[in-house]
Amino acid sequence: MPERGIAGTTFTGTIIGANLLNNVTSVIVGGGGVTVTILDGRTSWTLPVQFTIANDAAIGVRSVSIIAPAGSATNGRGFTVVGGGWSPTGSLFRPRRPATVLLDGTVLAAGGCLGSAELYNPATGNWSATGFLTTSRGGQTATLLPNGKVLVAGGVDVLCSSPVQTAEIYDPATRSWTAVPPMRFARMQHTATLLPTGKVLIIGGYPGGPGGGPPFSSAELFDPDSLSWSPAADMPTGRTRHTVTVLANGKILIAGGVTDVSPTGTTTFSNSAVLYDPVSNSWTSTGAMSTYRQNYAASILPDGRVLVAGGGAGIKTAEIYDPNLGIWTSAGAMAFARYNHAAVTLPNGKVLVTGGADGLGYPPWDSTEIFDVATGTWSLVDLMNEARSSPFAVLLNTNKVLTIGPSQTAELYDPRVSNPSPTLSSVTPNVVPVGSGSTAVQLSGSNFLPNSIASVGSSPLVTTYLGSTKLLAYLPSSSLSGPTALQISVRNPSPGGGVSSSQTVTVSQGNPVPAITAISPASVMIGSSTDINLTVNGTNFVAGSFVRLDDTDLQTAFVSGTTLNAVIPATRLSSAGTFHVSVFNPLPGGGTSASLGFTVIASTQATPAITAISPITAAPGSVFIMAVTGTNLGGATAAVFSGGGITATIGPGGTATSLSLRVTVTTGAEAGPRTLSVTTPAGASAPFSGFTVQWPPSPRPTSAPQRISEVEDGNVQTGYLVITPDQNTSAPFTTLTYGTVRNGMVQDQASVVPLGATTGAILFIDFLNSASRNLGVVIV
């Protein structure tokens, strides 16, 4: 009989057995949702049947019972209901992992403790050999570089036992492999991540030895332009079997894993997480997961958060990291405990989790589950054609998911979704200097997918998914060799899909002249014993920009085209005074910005005082610049109004006797008097009275009510509408006033309702007679 059936289908089959000719009365499939009809043409050994499977039939293995008067026979695992999303595809020549999707849509798989490699062609479903590595290896990392080549590093040797130090690059254009300088350390079970800077970050892993050895805390960077390695800052603790995720804020999230291995092989799992900043080459702690996890999966969600699921020795739970808050929250639990599984974000924003094992010694799973971020729920959706532990899954440009390992077989999952067309609204930065190394620009827009591809013209770019509104597109150094304008667009693959309009990135012969708009902090007290971290905001900052304090160049980290971080040494804070902060951009082009003042305040400075402000009134919903006059205002750090609904930001250029504030009065601010207080490092000023939130006066008629000749004479009371000019705008006829008339004369006036500009006739309504009559427009 058929072993499997797809939910929502009807098909025929034959049950093979004995004594089937006259005795069988029914066939029952357990679990519900499956009915079996006996067809004509049975024999003693064969029973023709028709299976009908409901659309909502539960996925999984069912028992099949054959019922006869003399008794019944049951096969406990006789039939399986599947979702129909998985289909076999061509098998590899040898088991290998990982898999890397290349710019042309083919997939590279190499090693497997061998020196061979092969390519998968989604169009044909076949694998083909593609050259030989310079070093036989397995379990290596494989990273798609900005130039479309693939860096392979580390792993284990041909015996699948000892870690290797070597690295090499695969060139899809020539289908050949070339050795590059080795890493500083031999590593296995490490991670490799393409950074927004265009370099590759290698972290953690095992050094080998008894039990694998304690994990590395060391990190190193590979530069694809110079083909060289350089040290990166060490992690706070060694890790392996962790996950790494590139975030939209430019930082890299590293979470969980194994942080220690004893000589006897006892492992210590971790729930901690850290962030790596590629700009400052530094590590900071962030919120810890609620569960210790290793050998688990992490996936970017459409809103830029990170989903992690499973791990450990086989756990069901999942949680989500919010980069904006730095915390984790529960994301429910999967149907099955899993570790050594795979997870892929699908084009519809859901996350597919597949395979793995439960950690209790049972066979690996063939089940696949989906997390729906919109509902925060998990559901079992399908079964693979083969149970797989430690599978590797990638989303193809065809919208399907290719899954390989641990055997040489492969299969495809079709999510059966139609893709939207993308919109590209901006690129940051949009100016890149000539001669820059490979680097990424961040694309902002909507309807971005995990398999969206950015392109310059018809040439695809290496693209990293940061969420449905953010992508990283990597510009290879070859595209930045001379002045040009790069037209960047985004393509979503079919079914559906489409191509966005383009945005321009200008490759400029020289660096622009920078400009500063704000610094924070703008002042400190004299004698600080620690260095001061200074944030500089402005425009036209480049990777080579640095901040100057008077004539001293400060240690500077480039964050973006609008933000720099600098360090003011404590030795510069020993004397009071105002220093000049500026930004310098190097040649070619470049130049120095205008400066802003940074004040070192004497410890004897008096507290600030306010003597006057202008303006002294404002309406709800207004935004304006307020001038503040007083004493000891230098180095102001905050300005606060009493009550709610008003915020103030300190503007540049303040002195000891004057400040400028950008004031926002919300539309819901209550009317009435408010006080203002200014804070400096020396303290806060006394509240200054004299500012009032004032609602504008209501519109009023410009003349007395007049006779309405269109209303018939007699003792008749009729409703009417009168248009009056708005006294607070230059636009005429912008207010409707309700009232009544008697004997053709206006008797009283009621409420006033603003309408905006009003044109055309107004329909007057005779309320008493319940008749609508156009009695004309009355202007008073």
Secondary structure, DSSP 8 states (H G I E B T S, - for coil): --SEEETT-EEEEEEE-SS-SSS--EEEETTSSEEEEE-S---SSEEEEEEEE-TT---EEEEEEEEETTEEEEEEEEEEEE-S-EEEE---SS----EEE-TTS-EEEE-SSEEEEEEEETTTTEEEEEEEEEEEEBS-EEEE-TTS-EEEE--B-TTS-SBB--EEEEETTTTEEEEE---SS-BBS-EEEE-TTS-EEEE--B--SGGG-S----EEEEETTTTEEEEE---SS--BS-EEEE-TTS-EEEE--EEEE-TT--EEEB--EEEEETTTTEEEEE---SS-BSS-EEEE-TTS-EEEE--TTTEEEEEEEETTTTEEEEEEEEEEEEBS-EEEE-TTS-EEEE--B-SSS-----EEEEEETTTTEEEEEEE-SS--SS-EEEE-TTS-EEEE-SSS-EEEE-----B---EEEEEES-EEETT--SEEEEEEEES--TT-EEEETTEE--EEEEETTEEEEEE-GGGGSSSEEEEEEEEE-SSB-EE---EEEEEESSB---EEEEEES-EEETT-SS-EEEEEEEE---TT-EEEETTEE-EEEEEETTEEEEEE-GGGGSS-EEEEEEEEE-SSB-EE---EEEEEE-TT----EEEEEE--EE-TT-EEEEEEEEES-TT--EEEESSSSEEEEE-S---SSEEEEEEEE-TT---EEEEEEEEETTEE---EEEEEE--------SS-----TTS-SSS-EEEEEEEE--TTSS-SS-EEEEEEEETTEEEEEEEEEE-SS--S----EETTTTEE-----EE-
